[in-house]
Amino acid sequence: MSNNVDSMLEAVSKKLGITPQRLKEAMQKGDLSIALENMPEKDAKKLKSILGNPEVIKKMMNSAKAQELKKSMNK
Protein backbone atom coordinates (compact mmCIF):
# COMPACT_ATOMS: atom_id res chain seq x y z
CA MET A 1 0.00 0.00 0.00
CA SER A 2 2.69 2.51 0.97
CA ASN A 3 4.57 1.78 -2.25
CA ASN A 4 1.51 2.86 -4.27
CA VAL A 5 1.26 6.09 -2.31
CA ASP A 6 4.97 6.76 -2.70
CA SER A 7 4.65 6.18 -6.44
CA MET A 8 1.70 8.54 -6.60
CA LEU A 9 3.51 11.24 -4.63
CA GLU A 10 6.54 10.82 -6.89
CA ALA A 11 4.47 11.19 -10.05
CA VAL A 12 2.53 14.21 -8.82
CA SER A 13 5.62 15.93 -7.48
CA LYS A 14 7.39 15.52 -10.82
CA LYS A 15 4.46 17.14 -12.60
CA LEU A 16 4.50 20.01 -10.11
CA GLY A 17 8.28 20.39 -10.19
CA ILE A 18 8.79 19.85 -6.46
CA THR A 19 10.16 17.08 -4.27
CA PRO A 20 7.86 14.33 -3.01
CA GLN A 21 8.75 15.28 0.58
CA ARG A 22 7.78 18.93 0.01
CA LEU A 23 4.49 17.82 -1.54
CA LYS A 24 3.75 15.46 1.36
CA GLU A 25 4.50 18.18 3.93
CA ALA A 26 2.27 20.66 2.11
CA MET A 27 -0.56 18.12 1.95
CA GLN A 28 -0.23 17.36 5.65
CA LYS A 29 -0.52 21.09 6.40
CA GLY A 30 -3.42 21.49 3.99
CA ASP A 31 -1.39 24.02 2.00
CA LEU A 32 -2.23 23.55 -1.65
CA SER A 33 -0.59 26.79 -2.77
CA ILE A 34 2.50 24.71 -3.54
CA ALA A 35 0.51 22.92 -6.22
CA LEU A 36 -0.54 26.19 -7.80
CA GLU A 37 3.00 27.62 -7.98
CA ASN A 38 4.17 25.71 -11.04
CA MET A 39 0.83 24.64 -12.42
CA PRO A 40 -0.34 25.94 -15.79
CA GLU A 41 -2.92 28.70 -15.35
CA LYS A 42 -5.70 26.63 -16.96
CA ASP A 43 -5.11 23.77 -14.52
CA ALA A 44 -4.80 26.14 -11.56
CA LYS A 45 -8.21 27.61 -12.39
CA LYS A 46 -9.73 24.11 -12.53
CA LEU A 47 -8.21 23.21 -9.17
CA LYS A 48 -9.45 26.44 -7.59
CA SER A 49 -12.97 25.78 -8.87
CA ILE A 50 -12.88 22.27 -7.40
CA LEU A 51 -11.59 23.57 -4.08
CA GLY A 52 -14.42 26.09 -4.04
CA ASN A 53 -17.04 23.32 -4.28
CA PRO A 54 -17.54 21.57 -0.91
CA GLU A 55 -19.63 18.76 -2.40
CA VAL A 56 -16.90 17.77 -4.85
CA ILE A 57 -14.29 17.86 -2.09
CA LYS A 58 -16.48 15.72 0.16
CA LYS A 59 -16.87 13.08 -2.56
CA MET A 60 -13.14 13.09 -3.26
CA MET A 61 -12.18 12.80 0.42
CA ASN A 62 -14.54 9.85 0.90
CA SER A 63 -13.07 7.91 -2.00
CA ALA A 64 -11.10 4.74 -1.27
CA LYS A 65 -7.91 6.20 -2.77
CA ALA A 66 -8.13 9.31 -0.58
CA GLN A 67 -8.65 7.18 2.53
CA GLU A 68 -5.65 5.04 1.60
CA LEU A 69 -3.49 8.14 1.10
CA LYS A 70 -4.64 9.62 4.41
CA LYS A 71 -3.80 6.41 6.29
CA SER A 72 -0.34 6.22 4.76
CA MET A 73 0.44 9.87 5.52
CA ASN A 74 -0.51 9.46 9.18
CA LYS A 75 2.10 6.73 9.73
TIKENU-418351 format. One record per residue: x, y, z of N, C-alpha, C, O in turn. Coordinates in steps of 0.2 Angstrom, whole numbers, padded with zeros to 4 digits, always signed. Example, Ala and Ser with C-alpha at 12.3 -4.5 7.8 and 13.67 -1.06 7.14 Angstrom:
2
+0066-0028+0039+0062-0022+0039+0066-0016+0039+0071-0017+0042/+0064-0011+0035+0068-0005+0036+0064+0000+0039+0067+0006+0040/
REM end
This chain:
75
+0004-0006+0000+0000+0000+0000+0004+0006+0000+0003+0011-0004/+0009+0007+0004+0013+0013+0005+0017+0014-0002+0018+0019-0004/+0019+0008-0005+0023+0009-0011+0019+0012-0017+0021+0016-0020/+0012+0011-0017+0008+0014-0021+0007+0022-0020+0007+0026-0024/+0007+0023-0014+0006+0030-0012+0013+0034-0013+0013+0040-0016/+0018+0031-0012+0025+0034-0014+0025+0035-0021+0028+0040-0023/+0023+0030-0025+0023+0031-0032+0019+0037-0034+0021+0040-0039/+0013+0037-0031+0008+0043-0033+0011+0049-0031+0011+0054-0035/+0014+0050-0025+0018+0056-0023+0023+0058-0028+0024+0064-0030/+0027+0053-0030+0033+0054-0034+0030+0057-0041+0033+0062-0044/+0025+0054-0044+0022+0056-0050+0020+0063-0050+0021+0067-0054/+0016+0064-0045+0013+0071-0044+0018+0076-0043+0018+0082-0046/+0023+0075-0039+0028+0080-0037+0032+0081-0044+0034+0087-0045/+0033+0076-0048+0037+0078-0054+0033+0082-0059+0036+0087-0061/+0026+0081-0059+0022+0086-0063+0022+0093-0060+0022+0098-0064/+0023+0093-0054+0023+0100-0051+0029+0103-0050+0030+0109-0049/+0035+0099-0051+0041+0102-0051+0044+0103-0044+0048+0108-0043/+0042+0099-0039+0044+0099-0032+0046+0092-0030+0045+0087-0033/+0049+0092-0024+0051+0085-0021+0045+0082-0018+0040+0085-0016/+0045+0075-0018+0039+0072-0015+0038+0073-0008+0033+0074-0005/+0044+0075-0004+0044+0076+0003+0040+0083+0004+0036+0084+0008/+0042+0088+0000+0039+0095+0000+0031+0094-0001+0027+0097+0002/+0030+0090-0006+0022+0089-0008+0019+0086-0002+0013+0088+0000/+0022+0081+0001+0019+0077+0007+0018+0082+0013+0013+0082+0016/+0023+0086+0014+0022+0091+0020+0017+0096+0018+0013+0098+0023/+0017+0098+0012+0011+0103+0011+0004+0100+0011+0000+0103+0014/+0004+0094+0009-0003+0091+0010-0005+0090+0017-0011+0090+0019/+0000+0088+0021-0001+0087+0028-0003+0093+0032-0007+0093+0036/-0001+0099+0029-0003+0105+0032-0009+0108+0029-0012+0113+0031/-0011+0105+0023-0017+0107+0020-0016+0113+0016-0020+0117+0014/-0009+0114+0014-0007+0120+0010-0006+0118+0003-0001+0115+0001/-0011+0120-0001-0011+0118-0008-0008+0123-0013-0008+0122-0019/-0006+0129-0010-0003+0134-0014+0003+0131-0017+0005+0134-0023/+0007+0126-0015+0012+0124-0018+0011+0120-0024+0015+0121-0029/+0005+0118-0025+0003+0115-0031+0001+0120-0036+0002+0119-0042/-0001+0126-0034-0003+0131-0039+0003+0135-0042+0003+0138-0047/+0009+0134-0038+0015+0138-0040+0017+0137-0047+0019+0141-0051/+0018+0130-0049+0021+0129-0055+0016+0126-0060+0017+0123-0065/+0009+0126-0058+0004+0123-0062+0002+0128-0068+0002+0134-0067/+0001+0125-0074-0002+0130-0079-0008+0133-0077-0012+0131-0073/-0009+0139-0079-0015+0144-0077-0021+0140-0078-0026+0140-0073/-0022+0137-0083-0028+0133-0085-0030+0128-0079-0035+0127-0077/-0025+0124-0078-0026+0119-0073-0027+0122-0066-0031+0119-0062/-0023+0127-0064-0024+0131-0058-0031+0133-0057-0034+0133-0052/-0034+0136-0062-0041+0138-0062-0046+0132-0061-0050+0133-0057/-0044+0126-0064-0049+0121-0063-0048+0118-0055-0053+0117-0052/-0042+0118-0053-0041+0116-0046-0045+0121-0041-0048+0119-0036/-0044+0127-0042-0047+0132-0038-0055+0131-0038-0058+0132-0033/-0058+0130-0044-0065+0129-0044-0067+0123-0041-0072+0123-0037/-0063+0117-0041-0064+0111-0037-0064+0113-0030-0068+0111-0026/-0059+0116-0028-0058+0118-0020-0064+0122-0018-0065+0122-0012/-0067+0126-0022-0072+0130-0020-0079+0127-0020-0084+0130-0019/-0079+0120-0021-0085+0117-0021-0085+0111-0016-0082+0106-0017/-0088+0113-0010-0088+0108-0005-0090+0101-0006-0088+0096-0003/-0095+0100-0010-0098+0094-0012-0093+0089-0016-0093+0083-0015/-0090+0093-0020-0084+0089-0024-0079+0087-0020-0077+0081-0020/-0077+0091-0015-0071+0089-0010-0074+0084-0006-0070+0079-0005/-0080+0084-0004-0082+0079+0001-0082+0072-0003-0080+0067+0000/-0084+0072-0009-0084+0065-0013-0077+0063-0014-0076+0057-0013/-0073+0067-0015-0066+0065-0016-0063+0063-0010-0059+0058-0010/-0064+0066-0004-0061+0064+0002-0064+0057+0005-0060+0054+0008/-0070+0056+0002-0073+0049+0005-0071+0043+0000-0073+0038+0001/-0067+0045-0005-0065+0040-0010-0060+0035-0007-0057+0037-0002/-0060+0029-0009-0056+0024-0006-0048+0026-0007-0044+0025-0002/-0046+0029-0013-0040+0031-0014-0038+0036-0009-0032+0036-0006/-0042+0041-0008-0041+0047-0003-0040+0044+0004-0035+0046+0008/-0044+0039+0006-0043+0036+0013-0037+0032+0013-0033+0032+0019/-0035+0029+0008-0028+0025+0008-0022+0030+0009-0018+0029+0013/-0023+0036+0005-0017+0041+0005-0017+0044+0012-0012+0045+0015/-0023+0045+0015-0023+0048+0022-0020+0043+0027-0016+0046+0031/-0022+0037+0027-0019+0032+0031-0011+0032+0031-0008+0032+0036/-0009+0032+0025-0002+0031+0024+0002+0037+0026+0008+0037+0028/-0001+0043+0026+0002+0049+0028+0002+0050+0035+0006+0054+0038/-0002+0047+0039-0003+0047+0046+0002+0042+0049+0002+0042+0056/+0006+0039+0046+0011+0034+0049+0017+0037+0051+0021+0034+0054/
REM end
